[in-house]
Amino acid sequence: MPTPLRILFAASEAAPFCKTGGLADVVGSLPKVLRQRGHDVRIMLPRYQDIDQSRYRMLPLLPEMKVSYGGEVLTGSVLRCSFPKTDMPVYFIDEPGLFGRKGLYGQGHSDFIDNDVRFAFFNMAILWTLKGLDWQPDIIHLNDWQTGLVPALLKHHPEVSVDPFYAEMRTVFSIHNLAYQGNFDKFLVPSIGLPWESFTPDGMEFYGMASFLKAGLAFSSKLVAVSPTYSREIQSEEHGAGMDGTLATRSADLHGILNGIDIEEWNPAADAHIAASYSAPSGDGKAACKAALQKRLGLRPEPGMPLVVMISRMISAKGFDLVKEALPELLALDAQFFILGSGDEEFETAIAEASAAHPGRFASMIGYDVPLSHQAVAGGDIFLMPSAFEPCGLTQMYSMRYGTVPVVRRTGGLSDSVSPLTGFLFEDYTPGAMVGALREALDAYAGGKLAWRKLMANGMEQDFSWDRSAAGYESLYRELSQSGNSL
Ligand code: ADP
């Protein structure tokens, strides 16, 4: 039995505490699985206002933590609870002036203007807290730009970089989405006590800005993209979001590991949110879920009419400009639609108008609703995901597990998780290609129950659990913890 590792997961969101997207699902599930495999895994998050202290029995742990930022002293504290249904510690970095407000990154359509201070504080507090706890992880696993400064601090901060307490810690930086970069005014650099030598084109400088993401990419021991295809795509100019040069220089340290899903949370055989449970494509369970969804949404109660669902942030990256452009063609198809999501105003408006004009056939819900998202993957027949790019994507995997056949664009993690045996893929990012693939799916649906059930069954039988991917992370951690050389 190899020695267990000490692993800290630091992130800006984790289900069930706080969530805006797939990052939360990953941080809310991978650590649990690694812990089940015997490792000492813990999580660190910002303590946002909306996290219910009494529901999670959060208790004060470190009453006072002082972090200097730009000549000022910011005072925070640390709370602790156990991750629900486990004894895994979760630490919350609290600073009411920075996190005691509604929203994770912003309100409505705009970001908070002090996100640089908020997340710089969080990054410094992560390291300060480890010292306060006197807990030395072998691996600090970081996620997206909001945690990208940690490797820069470990490597370049005049106190941290020479402190033996941190000397053995190695960092893994997961790229969930390269499009969000955390680029701010360069005075961030001295504000967090970093020397200007960290602010170079092969360090954290990005077109004159100080980039949290680039700091993570440049200074972490290892990089992981959340699917093998995305790990290749981001090294190209087309998908590199300006970071392709940095990523190419780090290609020997860049790995692609497909995300898993929480198969307990997303389980059609035991899901408290849905109308009936089921574990096979045939039988009454899924049909009951479809009928309940149609009823809830005011769609016509037609069991044989294919129901196409989408659950997504309504932004171009998720293919909403295709959906908006193709609305007349979509509405001409012999199908019902349900779209759940929120995002850019132009898409929200177009979708809301389409559903107001076509009641009974085209439903939408502009907003964020977790129970309804479960009901939609259970009640739908077809799941549409026409992303322009997709680092991994989780909803297509949830759909397959619920026997809802995906129609997706062949990009990133969608190419790694959907095949012609389980769904329909299209290549070109055009409304025509999307509608063509959807037509193919509708033809297959109309063509015969047996063949359609086989597609559903193939999807339901896929193993999207974390076990496979957790082993990939484990060997990466192991390699690092044995590497000996600093960072
Ligand atoms: P991304 O992280 O790019 O948004 P993913 O497919 O990886 O995309 O993850 C999206 C997660 O957010 C899934 O768990 C999905 O169910 C959830 N989600 C997205 N939009 C909504 C919504 N409007 N209501 C409820 N859940 C949503």
Boltz pocket constraint, residues with backbone or C-beta under 6 A from the ligand:
constraints:
  - pocket:
      binder: B
      contacts: [[A, 20], [A, 21], [A, 22], [A, 23], [A, 25], [A, 311], [A, 312], [A, 313], [A, 340], [A, 341], [A, 342], [A, 365], [A, 367], [A, 368], [A, 369], [A, 370], [A, 373], [A, 392], [A, 393], [A, 394], [A, 395], [A, 396]]
      max_distance: 6.0
